[in-house]
Amino acid sequence: MKTLAVTGGIGSGKSAVCRLFAERGVPVYDSDSRTRGLYDDGTVKADVLEAALGCPVRDSDGRLDRRRLASVIFSDAEKLEVLESIVHPLVLEDFISWRRECESRVSEWNPSAGDVPFVIIESAIILQKPLFRNVADKVLLVDAPVQVRLERASRRDGVPQAAVMARMEAQPLLNAISGGMAEPGADFVLVNDAGLEELSRKVDALCGVLWR
């Protein structure tokens, strides 16, 4: 099966696009939720992280504390890089295993999603991480003007736009693309600046041209 990577910054609507693909029968691998699962099921081992990061990341019961881990890597680029060097290969392995399961059910493919069966990996970081980019046959960037993204994420999360902007600062490349200051580096760009009906039409159109 082919693999389409769907990426986009905070408030771009990439998750909405993935839901629309899923409604058409395309399997979607949500990297964020699957990664949390790897932390929670022990695939990501707390003792390995502690040894690599040089600090405790477990709670009083000896279990990995994801909040403590987040505080360790916050504003520490070196520790974040160490963490990613451990976790990203595990996520990649999990994705490949998941895709293999999808391939075993290819006979169930819904032709309304196109003639060529494919899966989606949803990831905000794929344009910056060759490890993940290499598993994708094509990349779809979901984008919108920065102000639209700010307003959308602020309404969705019920937080001030300043709080959203603080989170967006961790995605400089995607922000630069939205602002027209960097090339997308993607095979397709879907501009999501209208309503859900228009977005659905754009997804239908993409289904017909993705693998031509």
MOLIN-V211725 format. One record per residue. RES is the residue in one small letter. PSI is psi in radians with two decimals (999 if undefined). Layout:
res = [RES:RES]
psi = [PSI:PSI]
This chain:
res = [m:k:t:l:a:v:t:g:g:i:g:s:g:k:s:a:v:c:r:l:f:a:e:r:g:v:p:v:y:d:s:d:s:r:t:r:g:l:y:d:d:g:t:v:k:a:d:v:l:e:a:a:l:g:c:p:v:r:d:s:d:g:r:l:d:r:r:r:l:a:s:v:i:f:s:d:a:e:k:l:e:v:l:e:s:i:v:h:p:l:v:l:e:d:f:i:s:w:r:r:e:c:e:s:r:v:s:e:w:n:p:s:a:g:d:v:p:f:v:i:i:e:s:a:i:i:l:q:k:p:l:f:r:n:v:a:d:k:v:l:l:v:d:a:p:v:q:v:r:l:e:r:a:s:r:r:d:g:v:p:q:a:a:v:m:a:r:m:e:a:q:p:l:l:n:a:i:s:g:g:m:a:e:p:g:a:d:f:v:l:v:n:d:a:g:l:e:e:l:s:r:k:v:d:a:l:c:g:v:l:w:r]
psi = [2.57:2.80:2.18:2.16:2.26:2.14:2.97:2.73:3.06:2.26:0.06:-0.49:0.35:-0.60:-0.63:-0.71:-0.75:-0.65:-0.68:-0.71:-0.75:-0.65:-0.42:0.12:0.14:2.18:2.37:2.20:1.92:1.80:-0.68:-0.89:-0.65:-0.64:-0.75:-0.67:-0.65:-0.59:-0.81:-0.52:0.05:0.03:-0.75:1.95:2.23:-0.69:-0.59:-0.73:-0.75:-0.72:-0.68:-0.64:-0.33:0.50:2.77:2.46:0.29:2.71:-3.03:-0.33:0.05:0.16:2.68:2.23:1.81:-0.51:-0.73:-0.72:-0.75:-0.66:-0.51:-0.74:-0.19:2.19:0.31:1.60:-0.60:-0.77:-0.62:-0.74:-0.70:-0.80:-0.81:-0.59:-0.41:-0.80:-0.71:-0.74:-0.56:-0.66:-0.74:-0.77:-0.73:-0.73:-0.80:-0.70:-0.75:-0.76:-0.65:-0.69:-0.71:-0.68:-0.54:-0.26:0.41:-0.41:-0.29:0.10:2.38:1.96:-0.21:-0.29:0.08:2.92:-0.42:2.09:2.43:2.83:2.88:2.39:2.07:2.07:2.30:-0.26:0.05:-0.50:-0.35:-0.14:1.75:-0.53:-0.72:-0.61:-0.56:-0.29:-0.11:2.33:-0.61:2.72:2.27:2.11:2.14:2.19:2.85:2.76:2.56:-0.76:-0.66:-0.76:-0.73:-0.89:-0.71:-0.83:-0.61:-0.79:-0.76:-0.78:-0.14:0.67:2.78:2.69:-0.54:-0.64:-0.66:-0.75:-0.67:-0.66:-0.63:-0.41:-0.35:-0.03:1.04:-0.68:-0.81:-0.62:-0.70:-0.65:-0.80:-0.60:0.06:0.32:0.04:2.61:2.50:-0.64:0.50:2.78:-0.54:2.53:2.14:2.00:2.02:1.38:0.26:-2.72:-3.13:-0.60:-0.76:-0.68:-0.73:-0.69:-0.68:-0.65:-0.74:-0.74:-0.69:-0.68:-0.50:-0.22:-0.12:-0.77:0.37:999]
